[in-house]
Amino acid sequence: MAEITEKNGNILVDSVPALEQKLEQVRKAQEIFSTYTQEQVDFIFKSAAIAANKARISLAKMAVEETGMGVVEDKVIKNNYASEYIYNAYKNTKTCGIIEEDKIYGTMRVAEPIGVIAAVIPTTNPTSTAIFKALICLKTRNAIIISPHPRAKNSTIAAAKIILDAAVKAGAPENIISWIDVPSLEMTNTLMREADLILATGGPGMVRAAYSSGKPALGVGAGNTPAVIDSSADIKIAVNSIVHSKTFDNGMICASEQSVIVDKSIYKEVKKEFIYRGCYILTSEETEKVRKTILINGALNSKIVGQSAAKIAEMTGVTVDPKTRVLIGEVNSVDLEEEFAHEKLSPILAMYCAENFDDAIDKADHLIRDGGYGHTASLYVNEICQRERLKQFAHKMKACRIVVNTPSSHGGIGDLYNFNLTPSLTLGCGSWGGNSVSENVGVKHLLNFKTVAERRENMLWFRTPQKVYFKKGCLPVALQELKDVLKKKRAFVVTDQYLFQSGTVRCITDNLHKMDIDYQVYSDVEPDPTLACAKAGAEQMKSFKPDVVIALGGGSAMDAAKIMWVLYEHPDVDFMDMAMRFIDIRKRVYTFPEMGQKSYFIAVPTSSGTGSEVTPFAVITDEGTGTKYPLADYQLLPNMAIIDTDLMMTQPKGLTAASGIDAMTHALEAYASVMATDYTDGLALQALKNIFKYLPACYENGANEPVAREKMANASTMAGMAFANAFLGVCHSMAHKLGAFHHLPHGVANALLITKIMRYNISPAPQKMGTFSQYPYPNALERYCECARFIGVNGSNNEEVFENFISKIEELKASVGIKNTIRDYGIDEQKFLDTLDDMVEQAFDDQCTGANPRYPLMSEMKEIYLHTYYGE
Amino acid sequence: MEILSEKLEKKSYRDGDVRIKIFGSSYKKSDILNEALNQARVEETGLAIPHLLEVKMIEGQWAIVTEFIEGETLDKLMEKSPEKISVYMEQFVKLQNEVLSKRAPLLNRLKDKMNRKINESGLNATIRYDLHTRLNSMREHSKVCHGDFNPSNIIVTPEDKMYIVDWSHATQGNASADAARTYLLFKLKKQDDLAELYLNEFCKSNDIAKQYVREWMPIVAASQLVKGNESEKEFLLRWVDVVDYD
């Protein structure tokens, strides 16, 4: 074990054990630092930036002296940039604690430090990178341990120490910035394994080591920036920008241009300008000499890195003016076998002649893919006249920074020649470069952001047809609007054979005739309307071109008319898409087409039950496959509903019973739904009251009970409005499938299931409850009891009230002739059992399931089906 | 007994059907046993190599006894018939690929060996750091690598069957490293044309870019430095003094 020198808590980090000891100190310091306020941090950040800035010249000199690479004056700029620009970019950035708060949505974003950051610093930019990384760590309350490169360790450590001293003086904990004194790969690897995050700048080897350490790493990769000079470019700006950038710190910036690709038409001129600006174009022999010097077995000769053009020329045995700024080799191949095609980290440029812009782009693409995947690309172009070329270039380059008419060394690091690219000395290269970031690394990458989200409730709604007209005998009055207000000319009436042949439809057509409105009647709607029927109707509409559709009948006629309306307005719709199951009607994947562009829609019910005249629902069956498409969207709401009891007086007994009980389940399920609101509750309660009071009389005496009929008509529509907005529940899910598989009338199926479902729903501890932010805890028992009490059913406690309510419902069902079990309706036992699993799965997936207060398990649904089949 | 070769501290004899290799006292017992063990392990892969017969003491010196293979070394044949060089090179690479296709999970790991060699290379801390970093980033492979694969270690029998000898440097690791080593051996013998011919053939037959092999060159050069051959030093130093891009 290497000896550890310890003095006043300062440890000379020259071995893995010493590093581990240091890490412990640094961790403790960071724990303290993590409690600092934004004000404390900002003061430390500013003090450290000032100290680094003041040391810009001494650090620059030191770096050049130690590494023997680069240019002091340019390194001064880099040090100055790393302190000033980084400070300026983040001086007002909130990085501590709550940084954002949205009281309305109830969210807070809280910034937390990551912990100990391992920073690998390269030889090419040792002091400026150290300043940059230390400053962004201070700003984010992280500790940093720097692993310098052996070639640049003294200057790297000096920079770190200046920042540490200033930070501590400004109140930062001791040891918040630390470093490895005697670097070795073993220690670097240990540091990367132990740290919480790695900021790795270096060669691909180091970046790969960072990513394989098992810790999150912000590594950045090699660049091989090509600069394309388009024929439209300003040659003077292009050449001088490139020379300026390429000579900066002797070409050691990773975003620096490595090759120039010049359009054939301006090649000579560009070459001339390069020469005029102090560059030397190598002869083919000299090019060969330089080739053999810059690369050894495909790797960059370390002796040329960061050296001046003249010095490199001398090394290669080429004589040039000592003031030569850049050596340029005219080469053809962009392949890796061409030495000039590599990154050179020195003032050496490859120059290519491109046939045209496409060729230039291909060459640039090749160079980037081989040597600088994800880094930077540069284009000189007339950005106004050749916008398309700019876009083409941006589209094609696999580079995370694409700088235009800009020296790329300066352009890539941001805020010097452009003002929206984050100032940074660590440039992400995205997945192309094997990096986790594709942008310039900044403080946001050194923070963990916590989002605090308080519970909020959804915006709710109540939607209903714009016009709901009701009262016995109101139909002619309501229809009069077609002429007087709506100025309609052509009406398309959809109804069924019974209503057509019995002449009921004349209550509408006679009125249309009187108002001089042309009309056509489609009267072939059958129960469970099919797509074929809807298509036939729509076809008729297509030639008749109505401006109003009037649906007359029960649920089937209204649903069929709605679908015809959809097909008439939007012939290309896909029912599979429209029927796609959703959790929230407002967030569904499918956007329902806008209705009403061609035609107005009026629904006139002739039975009291479905409520379809006021709901956004319609069910259609594909007669080919037997698939039922339940469509739901507020676009399907009729524009006008006319509830005229005169049309309902002669409903047959069975229909009165089934549709009346259907309306009751609508009201009950809407009331217990997780989406129930004050608005739907009132409607549901009043509907229930009407049903319990008037349904038996309607059933018994039919046409002789006009008041009861009217109350039932209102109940049906009100219940429709309730469930149009609060939706239904599992009773309807299961009834839908019972109807589909065994042809039980819809109302009967609901009647058989409703009390079983209510018992199922009242559990105070269901396996799963419904998901909706307004639904706080299981409350179905209380909700059902509210319904019970409203209609006058009482008891000494909720349980008793509920039992009495169930009895009352059973009584009502019996009074209108509903039998006890599914079996009583003659459904074959074997067939029932054979279809049971399919029914369960489909019922589970029914659109109505989501609003149920108890989220069902399929096993539970199966049990309910069985109970309902056999009776308890 | 016919003397086959005689180097300082290492002599080989032929005794009928067997070859006896006698090690001088400067050889570590562990190295001699390791060589025998390598040979045995590679033998188990089914490659055509002389079988290991005995490891024993002869007059107080360690000796490894193997089958004797009658024939001429490939380098001699190459020298004799330069017109057939491309055919020979093709066969040479094919044979190396066959070795590389084998697995011997208990052989030493090439990367461990190279890390050790870099430490022993006598290079300065900066270069060692860069070389370690470079090596560290190489993928973990487990192909049988001969470690000294060159034409003088191939014996061609009169029936044109090829046997590979001298498994003392065998490891398991990256094919590209073994190829870089072979390339270096040609270069050290100043056989530049053969080196390029070899690299072309190796990369073509394996459908890989030369850069994969080249990435290993600074590392194999550093490991060669350990041998301390002064005449090679300048050449090898040039190979190791390169940088990974920043």
Interface residues (C-beta under 8 A of the other chain):
Chain A: P122 T123 T124 N125 H149 P150 R151 P183 S184 L185 T188 N189 T201 G202 G203 P204 G205 M206 R208 A209 S212 A222 G223 M252 C254 I296 N297 G298 A299 L300 N301 S302 K303 V305 L336 E337 E343 L345 G371
Chain B: A125 T126 Y129 D130 H132 T133 R134 N136 S137 A209 K210 Q211 R214 E215 M217 P218 R238 W239 D241 V242 V243 D244 Y245 D246
